[in-house]
């Protein structure tokens, strides 16, 4: 890695001059106010002002910017909309941010082959909007889909509520154009579902900007289902809701989505949106079915029966498109809405095998009450992907306890046979926790593969991969952020 | 690469002695008759006797064998059942074959979480057999499923007739234990569907033995569908059958399988199996639906209508489980059955976008008649994965013309926006054709990633990756096998 820690004015000036030679003037940002807009992403708690921000307009300009960085050995971070929750787009000190917000063209909607060719800055929801006149849509739907970009989705292998049935971003990306750290442009994947040669497409998906910059992406489009049924079912306990999810899966029904919310999450969402949730209910499931109308109706009858068997206190079907939109708006706004019931909060992201949902939820509740902090739960129950929200007050001095609780929750997921992250990524946030899940040999191979794409380590250094220098010698602990320890970034 | 080309007796003796120190005597093969059993796989036309064959019995013994190879800089090739069709398990001269046939235990069937933990030598079909008492099965079903191993499926990312609906091996493998070329043992992936960190699991799937040796694999099991409907529909032309496939997909029906056979393929299969095909029909589709019974019935009605609209001359439903098994036995035996109507044949494997099926099939027919060779077509029509069988007679001196025609067919697939290989892999067969599909920069990254796993290039060298030494300087041509040109292997 070539991160410099000396004062950077000379380097910045020289970088800015070279960027100005390959980009129009308004596409190079060096003033402090402009740079501050790029100092953090959706991960609360950390910020770092970059040396320069550039806004290239096409692949050739991205490659030209990367070549400037490579000549100076300066690290760079690609950035979409900056909505990521693990600090993947957090700048590196004295580094460059390459914003892809100007690459936002939908290049092609290929109706016959059901594909779309996109620049990375296209908003997720705009893909489905463009495909809608042809009866098609793009399936992965992160809660931030109105404002997050497909390039960011590629970097984080983003999921969403409908991943249970439709899979993650990696299941929908066929081909990518990628600018490597030396400025060369390569193609990963192929326009057909079958792909020849080693699957570098797959390793790039979710690599969080550490392997290169995606400048063009071909995604699959799906035909819109004939019917959609959205059911809201209240339960007398989190356990009853968890067991219901298991029973649905055991009945061989694969709903499009099965989301669980607890009363705290519903209280927050209801305050923000008025989605029609029963806030006094300890727990609720949002179950969505899609497909042929007859099949939906049949499955709906079975799901109603299963919910009743598990003690559901209210089963409500969202009848109109409007009501369905409101139910989902509440769910998708739940993270942000938690701000209405708590001054501060941390969003955690972990996975457990579905069969251990009830166990992990009761342990989380216990851990929260031990330290006197409330934890709201709103998550993708069908695939065991938890999003506990740890509520705290910065001004009451609860920050460290909240960070600690949140980390211990992620650790608990790994202990129960799950994963450190479901869909928010490792980023800067969990790099030093990778040792909890992977051995030194595992990590060494990841690092060497990374080097295969980026020999000099200029693509988004400090993310995903723990390094002895940053994480210390202690084996795989949940610890303070490595870049903070190294003095590269500062805490808010 | 450290392939030695000097006479090998000393090296062989010394290798054999070291293997004998880590394995029982009967697990080290050095006699010529024994070695000859391992000289080729399912790729016709090439053979190479290895220096030594070892048969380790567990992960530790595999790692010990690999360490012996590493100490001597000797390349090794892992081998399952040797049913691969692209020469992935073809030995390297003076190299070692590490057979995994003794690692064949089913370690766990986890019914609750629907997972199976397997050693690599387990036969594909045995997974479903072991899961059947619990109402579960393993979805990917290559035609060779009775005799091919899950380790080989991992290496080739194997498909099968039901990939249209259920995806490839990569969609069903959660976690793998892998022995690297230095003998270290790593874990790729995680037991849950969501996986943290870069997806090295994905890049390993389909890497054809060039990254390491998989010694344990956790796969997803699916619940058996309530109902299965298998339909055999004859068509007056290949084009009519092709258009029917398009119409089915446009109707938003995703059958479990859509297979197409032409009259030549049916003639061969019928001669071997008596599956009930109409051999005088120019073309037939096997369409299989699975899922809830009502849904199957509804979709069957619609498919019948679509087939009739496209001029189907006969629509036959396989009523009993027996008849269904016979229909599939014919299809799965079709490759081998071609031996009944032609002394020799080459199986090609390429992909085109589904919308170009009719075009590619008529061009293949034209190319065949130009050189006076028959081409039988039997393939996965739903996803555009062709398997043209080029029929020829070795004794009539038609071999080179057949090889050339087969190569030009693969080339045509790439030109039409498809892929060099759908599911049989690149292996030794198509390494020098990779330049048709990938640029030098693309290939350089693949090579560097490979080096990240295997810095010394001891894992199955000469497969997948074209090298200037073996493929010469000409850009990406379809040419003679590189190992043959280098004098490492000899033609049959």
Interface residues (C-beta under 8 A of the other chain):
Chain A: X112 X113 X157 X159 X168 X170 X171 X180 X184 X185 X186 X187 X188 X190 X191 X192 X193 X194 X195 X196 X197 X198 X199 X200 X202 X203 X205 X206 X207 X210 X211 X223 X225 X226 X252 X292 X294 X295 X298 X351 X352 X353 X354 X355 X383 X384 X385 X417 X418 X419 X420 X421 X422 X423 X426 X430 X434 X437 X438 X439 X441 X442 X445 X446 X447 X448 X449 X450 X451 X452 X453 X455 X464
Chain B: X112 X113 X157 X159 X168 X170 X171 X180 X184 X185 X186 X187 X188 X190 X191 X192 X193 X194 X195 X196 X197 X198 X199 X200 X202 X203 X205 X206 X207 X210 X211 X223 X225 X226 X252 X292 X294 X295 X298 X351 X352 X353 X354 X355 X383 X384 X385 X417 X418 X419 X420 X421 X422 X423 X426 X430 X434 X437 X438 X439 X441 X442 X445 X446 X447 X448 X449 X450 X451 X452 X453 X455 X464
